[in-house]
């Protein structure tokens, strides 16, 4: 934390210990006026931060809300994974963590750069959809990685990333999360998170990848309503584990799985992971409709092949899709 950090961020960090702090104490601690503290608290509320307030006690973050902290995340990583992360930063607000990393110099080959934000003004999912994430209630994580050349079956990488996220959540006692091809994390209650992979590459040169992961940790009714307005039904980690896992622990678990998975991918591809995918496949044997390049295909999902393509059984035979928008005509 630096003196130049936005005041709402500094207030948010000070309230992270779950203790009530009065406006007067916060003002003295942060060397600002009580009016400035009040304004910062109102800004936090406008962003969707869940706060408790009591007369004569002050403010504190609501139960389960925690601040991201790079030092806490790094302390939870093994020495091997920590050595592969060139930079790990937590920002208060960005347009998009993916955009920031895409516009930055890539890390050296075989290493990662990690960007987290408490709040995104232009967070996005696939096809430009917005990703709604209140400070303290979600994880907005992007990881940059560079391959010396284009790996085979790069389109399958989102499936590998999804499996890494599922494995991390299993470790955090959030079992049963399923994967909806190509990059959604779902439960019977709704969408828990999503993956967005973007890249910069030159012919015959290195490939700069940015893997974005959004995860809902704890969402209030207002945020759920906003998500519903986008056409999705949101789920969060709190619904599956109470109390919700600390977000720093979630980030560390994700990085501990992602770094080895990204290193292994060019050598092994998707084949060693097919059985694991089948176990978590949310679409398999369900009637689906696939929108791809303006065409609509209806059929029954029959899993994926070794290259990560979705297999759909239609009256005309099994069709392969390497990209597309999938909706399910049955509960998953």
HELIX and SHEET records of a PDB file:
HELIX    1   1 UNK A    7  UNK A   14  1                                   8    
HELIX    2   2 UNK A   15  UNK A   17  5                                   3    
HELIX    3   3 UNK A   23  UNK A   30  1                                   8    
HELIX    4   4 UNK A   34  UNK A   46  1                                  13    
HELIX    5   5 UNK A   70  UNK A   75  1                                   6    
HELIX    6   6 UNK A   79  UNK A   83  1                                   5    
HELIX    7   7 UNK A   97  UNK A  102  1                                   6    
HELIX    8   8 UNK A  126  UNK A  128  5                                   3    
HELIX    9   9 UNK A  154  UNK A  156  5                                   3    
HELIX   10  10 UNK A  157  UNK A  171  1                                  15    
HELIX   11  11 UNK A  221  UNK A  229  1                                   9    
HELIX   12  12 UNK A  237  UNK A  239  5                                   3    
HELIX   13  13 UNK A  247  UNK A  268  1                                  22    
HELIX   14  14 UNK A  271  UNK A  273  5                                   3    
HELIX   15  15 UNK A  274  UNK A  280  1                                   7    
SHEET    1   A 2 UNK A  51  UNK A  54  0                                        
SHEET    2   A 2 UNK A  58  UNK A  61 -1                                        
SHEET    1   B 7 UNK A  85  UNK A  94  0                                        
SHEET    2   B 7 UNK A 112  UNK A 120  1                                        
SHEET    3   B 7 UNK A 138  UNK A 147 -1                                        
SHEET    4   B 7 UNK A 207  UNK A 216 -1                                        
SHEET    5   B 7 UNK A 190  UNK A 201 -1                                        
SHEET    6   B 7 UNK A 184  UNK A 187 -1                                        
SHEET    7   B 7 UNK A 178  UNK A 180 -1                                        
SHEET    1   C 5 UNK A 317  UNK A 321  0                                        
SHEET    2   C 5 UNK A 310  UNK A 314 -1                                        
SHEET    3   C 5 UNK A 295  UNK A 304 -1                                        
SHEET    4   C 5 UNK A 287  UNK A 292 -1                                        
SHEET    5   C 5 UNK A 325  UNK A 328 -1                                        
END                                                                             
